[in-house]
Amino acid sequence: MKLKKIFSPSNILFLIILSIAIYTQIPAITNNINQEGIELPGLNLELAVEEGSVQFPPKSKAIAFFWSTSCPPCKLEMARYKESIDNGKIPEESFFAINPYESKETIEKFLKKNPHPFVFIKDKKLANFLNVQATPTTVLIENGKVHTMKTGLSVIGIWSAESFFKD
């Protein structure tokens, strides 16, 4: 009787969907692991909202957060990072929100409705160099090198980022 409940159609469907989700994430996970420890090239990245550019990576610790306006998990992560910045756990000038996929107009429209205290970048160079495959992707950077790189929502991601700046 219990075996029927374990092998119910809904449980089997759940396992199939879970397996597909895990399988589709393997390339991003592998890529992220391969990027850890690499030195980033000095790049001049175009700002998304203001005119101008910014030299990247900064000499100190930083977070590069790859996002898009159509990504609900990105919006959730951005809200969590905003709260950490507002609480002084992450330095505002160390957080770079990078949207390599959408136009300046799309980004500006989003930011009018959802203001955030981040440095917004609209540039593909860093995403291409790191082979970013999905959003949200968070890259912790220390002394010009990739410390860690993670894709997707993370229950402990915000804690990791806050701990990264405590040292």
N, C-alpha and C positions, 0 to 999 in steps of 0.2 A: 504494500500500500504506500509506503513512504517513497519507494523508488519511482512510482508514478508521479509524485509531486516533484521530485528532483528533476526528472526528465520531462517535465511538462513543456508544451510548445512555447509558452512565454519564456521559460528559463533557457531553452535552446536558442530561441531568437535573441535573447539578451546576450548570451555567450557568443553568438555569431557577430552581433553588432560590436561587442566589446573587442573581439579578436580583430575585426576589420579596423577599428579605431586604433588599436595598438599597432597593427601592421603598417598603417599609413603614416604613423609617427616615427617609425624606425629610421627613415632617411634623415629627418630633422634632428633626431636625437644623436645619431652617428655624426652628422655634420657638426653639431654643437660640441660634442666631445673632442672632435678633431681640431676645433678652433681654439680650445683652451690652451693658454700659454704662448700663443703666437703674438709676435710684435706687430702692432698696427702701423701702417705707413702714415706719414704726416699728410693730412688732407685738408683742403680748403672747402668747407661744406656750406652750401647756400642756405640762408635762413628762410624759413617758410612764411613768416608774417611780416617781418621788417625787411628793408632792403639791406643787402650786405651778406657777409659770410662769417664763418667762425673757423678758427684753426682747430683741428681735431687730430689726435686725442689731446686732452689737456694733460699737463704734467702730473697732476694729482689724481686721486680716485674719481671715477665718474661712472655714470650709468647711461648706456645707450639703449633706448627703448624704442623698438620698431613697432609701428602701429598703423592702423587705417581707420577712417571715420565710419566705415561700414562693419567694423569688428566689435560685437558686443563684449567679448572678453577683454579687448583692449580698453574699452571705456571703464569697465570695472577695475582693471589694474591701474588705470590712470587716476581714478578716484582714490584708490588706496595709496598710491604714491603722493598724490596731492596732500592727503591727510598727514602722511609722514613728514613731508616738507613743512607743512603748517605747524606741526608739533616739534620741529627742529631736529628730527632724527636723521634726515637726509638734507644736505646743503642744497639749496635751490639752484645755485650756479653749477652744480655737478650733475644735474639731470637733463639729458638731451633726448627729446621726443622726436624721433626721426620717421618721417612718412615719405618713403621713396616712390610711392605708387600713385598718388593723387595730385591734382593740380593745386596751385596756391589758393585759387578761389574756393575750392571745396574745403580745404583746411581752414581758411579764414571764416567761412560760413559756419563750420562746426565750432570753432573757437568763440564766435560771437555768442553762441548759445551755451557753451561749456568752457568758461575761462579756466585756465590752469597756469600756475607759476613756473612753467618749464621753458627751456630754450627749445624752440621749435625749428626743426631743420627739414627742408624739402630737397633731398639729394639722394642719388642712387649709388654713389661711389662706395660708401662704407657697406651698404647692404650687399652690393655685388662682391666686394672683397671678402666679406664674411659668409657669403652664399646663404643669406637669410632666406628661409624657405616658407615661413608662415608668420602670421602675427597672432598674438603678441610674442615678440622675442625680446628678452632682456639680456643685456650684456654688461657684466660688471668689469670695469677696466681699472687697472692699477699700473702706474708707471709706464703707460703706453702699451701694455700687454693685456690680452684677454684673460681675465681671472676666471670667470665662469660665463657660460652662455646657456640660456634655457628658453624653450619655446612653449607657449601655452599658459594657461592659468596655473598658478602654483599656490597651494595653501600656505606654504612656508616661504614663498618668494619674497614677500615684503619683509619678513623677519630676517631673511638672508641679506637683503639689501641694507636694512638698518644696522645689522651686525657688521657688515662690510665697512661701514663708516665709523664704527666705534673704535676700531683698532688705530 
